[in-house]
Amino acid sequence: MCGILGILKQRNSENYIEDSIIKKMCSSIMHRGPDNSNYWIESGIAFGHQRLSVLELSISGNQPMHSADDRFVIIYNGEIYNHLEIRKKIEYKLNSYIKWNGSSDTETLLESLKVFGILETLTLCSGMFSIALWDKKKKILTLARDRFGEKPLYFGWVNQDFIFGSELKVFKSYPNFNNSICKTALSDYLKFNYVPSPRSIYKNIYKLEPGTFIQLDKTTTSLEKIKSKKFWSLANVVKSGMANKIADEKYILKELESLLLTSTKAQMIADVPLGALLSGGIDSSLIVTLMQKESIKPIKTFTVASEDLKFDESKYAKEIAKHLGTDHNEIIVSDKETQKVITYLPEIYDEPFADSSQIPTYLICSLAKKKVKVALSGDGGDEIFGGYNRYTWCPRIWKKISYIPYSLRKKISVFLLNIHEGTIDKFLDKFLNRSGYKIHKISTALENCRSLEDFMINMSIQWKNQKDLILNKENFNFNSFEAKILETNLEFKDSISKMMYLDSITYLPDDILCKLDRAAMSNSLETRVPFLDKSVVDFAWRIPVNIKIKNNIGKWPLREILSKYIPSKFIDRPKAGFSIPIGNWLRGSLKDWAENLLNEKRLIKEGNFSSEIIRNVWKEHLSGKLDHSNRLWSILMFQAWFEQQ
């Protein structure tokens, strides 16, 4: 795991690149790889690398790395779990034994790219990665990103120069950086609490989409001129899965357990201490179970606990760890300690990011880093096995209210929005089994809903009328996320499968995996995600949705596998997590901090948002009539980020 960056000077600009520039850019992401810093500069091209040594700890694993014939130069961030198998394929192809310099997967990648080419190499790779390759002969730069986007890769232009890097800090460290805010990205951010790919918060800077590689040279001056190609598509996986469904539940459980065990075992390979993040939920518990099954020593597990028992789920993690016999580590944090993390968030995430679970994710990664250098995570299970509450809850709600005429539903929505939440929350809990959803969220989502899919998508949206909130609007498209949905050329037989697919190509890479990567790498910790192994995902999409979700409970296959190793009392409980009482904090200990960021004069001076709309929402939240914590958190995270800029 590392940090990568580079510069490609445009043809009409000065070719010379100063060492001090690339050193400064490397320094900006030193947290991603504090073990070694190196760079390479040639006429008009420069690569920088920060190494976090995990495999092949010797200098033979250092980067940038040059091919034996000196034609190719590579920098790379990630892990290729099957790289030893790829070495055998290379030797078979060449019909000769190769004297390797070391055992690093970087060297394997470099040789494979030379022998098989970019497309075949990326197809062969099982792992997580962002790659930059310079072909000295053809003068072509290739950038590639793994199938699900576990590893980040930004690219774009600062003035006339093409820049790429693992984080936006790289761009902001480049001389004369002055890229302005992209208002389309800001609009999307207000809807979803993150900036969806391919945009970043800055104009002319983009995220490379998962499963994609691009190629360019010194004449490439705009996004439209970049050659882009998909080496993997989830849509193709879904199409194949829908055509090859499996009905045999016994076979599903046996094969799925085997695939997960193989994936977990492969991702446990490391030359440094390794452990796992354990929340006590189904996904992380299953990964830890399989890890412990493969290990002769107790696996180090980590969880974070809250002082406030109402929001603490750590007891389940502790009981599961005890049952499995892991070396369990727990940190109990106070509200004060948790809130302290908020001051780090703009620096960690580089662009506005408002998933409040970023706070406990940072805390657990900080704890893990004290004892290990690599940690496995249970992320990805919800998207591919139907784990989110909305997959089961939304269809039940829609079934109850879909018979009501559309015009009347709109009126009911408006009526409910004007009632104090506490007045009818208990009634809704009993009647609708809302699984924690608030009346305001339900009512807002029901507005303008004509189908179950509309309702499910609306449940993910924070600011529905965000274009009214943004000031100084340019001529831009407010529907970039919706466009991605419309581009989906798949005919789903059920809305749940469609939402799982959409979450997998949007929410998973741009929120869940982004949150995990930044929280971990800010602590110089490598994280790995066994659920996102290609073979596991391929098989998961062959499992019918009525087997993934049974009796309105998601992840049935995972629960069944886990029940072989852990008592059912640890499994059969509502989905939860480390909850953050943001709403209460904003009315209490965080009130002054929030008031400063939401100050009316400040909002007017900055000119990004309508001060009137924000102030009204803020006052309504303070009154206790409605809980606007999610919407306010998105504004506060933007304001904190903007202040740092």
Stockholm file with secondary structure:
# STOCKHOLM 1.0

chainA/1-645         MCGILGILKQRNSENYIEDSIIKKMCSSIMHRGPDNSNYWIESGIAFGHQRLSVLELSISGNQPMHSADDRFVIIYNGEIYNHLEIRKKIEYKLNSYIKWNGSSDTETLLESLKVFGILETLTLCSGMFSIALWDKKKKILTLARDRFGEKPLYFGWVNQDFIFGSELKVFKSYPNFNNSICKTALSDYLKFNYVPSPRSIYKNIYKLEPGTFIQLDKTTTSLEKIKSKKFWSLANVVKSGMANKIADEKYILKELESLLLTSTKAQMIADVPLGALLSGGIDSSLIVTLMQKESIKPIKTFTVASEDLKFDESKYAKEIAKHLGTDHNEIIVSDKETQKVITYLPEIYDEPFADSSQIPTYLICSLAKKKVKVALSGDGGDEIFGGYNRYTWCPRIWKKISYIPYSLRKKISVFLLNIHEGTIDKFLDKFLNRSGYKIHKISTALENCRSLEDFMINMSIQWKNQKDLILNKENFNFNSFEAKILETNLEFKDSISKMMYLDSITYLPDDILCKLDRAAMSNSLETRVPFLDKSVVDFAWRIPVNIKIKNNIGKWPLREILSKYIPSKFIDRPKAGFSIPIGNWLRGSLKDWAENLLNEKRLIKEGNFSSEIIRNVWKEHLSGKLDHSNRLWSILMFQAWFEQQ
#=GR chainA/1-645 SS CEEEEEEECCTTSCCCCCHHHHHHHHHHTGGGCBTEEEEEEETTEEEEEEECCCSSCSGGGCSSEECTTSCEEEEEEEEETTHHHHHHHHHHHHTSCCCCSCSCHHHHHHHHHHHHCHHHHHHHCCEEEEEEEEETTTTEEEEEECSSCCSCCEEEEETTEEEEESSTHHHHTSTTCCCCBCHHHHHHHHHHSSCCTTBCSBTTEEECCTTEEEEECTTCCSGGGSEEEESCCHHHHHHHHHHTCCCCHHHHHHHHHHHHHHHHHHTTCCSSCEEEECCSSHHHHHHHHHHHHHCSSCCEEEEEEESSGGGCCHHHHHHHHHHHTCEEEEEEECHHHHHHGGGGHHHHHSSCCCCTTHHHHHHHHHHHHTTCSEEECCTTHHHHHTCSHHHHHHHHHHHHHTTSCHHHHHHHHHHHHTSCHHHHHHHHHHHHCCTTCCHHHHHHHHTTCCSHHHHHHHTTCSCTTHHHHBSSCCSCCSCHHHHHHHTCCCCCSSHHHHHHHHHHHTHIIIIIHHHHHHHHHTTTCEEECGGGCHHHHHHHTTSCHHHHSBTTBSCHHHHHHHTTTSCGGGTSSCCCCCCCCHHHHHHTTTHHHHHHHTCHHHHHHHCSBCHHHHHHHHHHHHHTSSCCHHHHHHHHHHHHHHHHC
#=GC SS_cons         CEEEEEEECCTTSCCCCCHHHHHHHHHHTGGGCBTEEEEEEETTEEEEEEECCCSSCSGGGCSSEECTTSCEEEEEEEEETTHHHHHHHHHHHHTSCCCCSCSCHHHHHHHHHHHHCHHHHHHHCCEEEEEEEEETTTTEEEEEECSSCCSCCEEEEETTEEEEESSTHHHHTSTTCCCCBCHHHHHHHHHHSSCCTTBCSBTTEEECCTTEEEEECTTCCSGGGSEEEESCCHHHHHHHHHHTCCCCHHHHHHHHHHHHHHHHHHTTCCSSCEEEECCSSHHHHHHHHHHHHHCSSCCEEEEEEESSGGGCCHHHHHHHHHHHTCEEEEEEECHHHHHHGGGGHHHHHSSCCCCTTHHHHHHHHHHHHTTCSEEECCTTHHHHHTCSHHHHHHHHHHHHHTTSCHHHHHHHHHHHHTSCHHHHHHHHHHHHCCTTCCHHHHHHHHTTCCSHHHHHHHTTCSCTTHHHHBSSCCSCCSCHHHHHHHTCCCCCSSHHHHHHHHHHHTHIIIIIHHHHHHHHHTTTCEEECGGGCHHHHHHHTTSCHHHHSBTTBSCHHHHHHHTTTSCGGGTSSCCCCCCCCHHHHHHTTTHHHHHHHTCHHHHHHHCSBCHHHHHHHHHHHHHTSSCCHHHHHHHHHHHHHHHHC
//
